[in-house]
């Protein structure tokens, strides 16, 4: 509080400082309003999950095993496939079935990748959808 001037009768100088109290009050009110109006962050996704247990499969899947031996020999259910055309004919028959059997491809660990990739490419090209690589302890 400024009571008097030290110079006696001279005019008092105007105060050059801005009053910060109203500015701080307004800023606090704005921050509180912003905090209240921000929606709560929800990191969960609502899913409609099925209720109960699924029914068991009605029948066991049919499994066809294709073995690829270390020298590139292809075996269809333990029977030697003589050439690529016979393999493709058998894969075409599998792909034509409405309920395709599972095709288990079991390559030997010593066979070149080119032979295994050729069998997989032929199966994909002919439309076989249920094919998978299976570890083969017998041929390893």
Residue pairs with C-beta under 8 A, 6 or more apart in sequence:
2 12
2 15
5 12
61 101
61 102
61 130
62 101
62 102
63 101
63 102
63 103
63 104
64 76
64 77
64 94
64 101
64 102
64 103
64 104
65 75
65 76
65 77
65 78
65 103
65 104
65 106
65 134
66 74
66 75
66 76
66 103
66 104
66 105
66 106
66 119
67 74
67 75
67 78
67 106
67 107
67 108
67 136
67 139
68 74
68 75
68 105
68 106
68 107
68 108
68 111
68 115
68 116
68 119
69 75
69 108
69 111
69 139
70 108
70 110
70 111
70 139
71 111
72 111
72 112
72 115
73 80
74 80
74 81
74 87
74 115
74 119
75 81
76 87
76 90
81 87
81 90
84 118
84 122
87 119
87 122
88 122
88 126
91 103
91 122
91 123
91 126
91 128
92 126
94 100
94 101
94 103
94 128
95 126
95 127
95 128
95 129
100 128
100 129
100 130
101 130
102 130
102 131
102 132
103 123
103 128
103 130
103 131
103 132
104 131
104 132
104 134
105 116
105 119
105 120
105 123
105 131
105 132
105 133
105 134
106 133
106 134
106 135
106 136
106 139
107 115
107 116
107 133
107 136
108 136
108 139
108 140
109 139
109 140
120 131
123 131
124 131
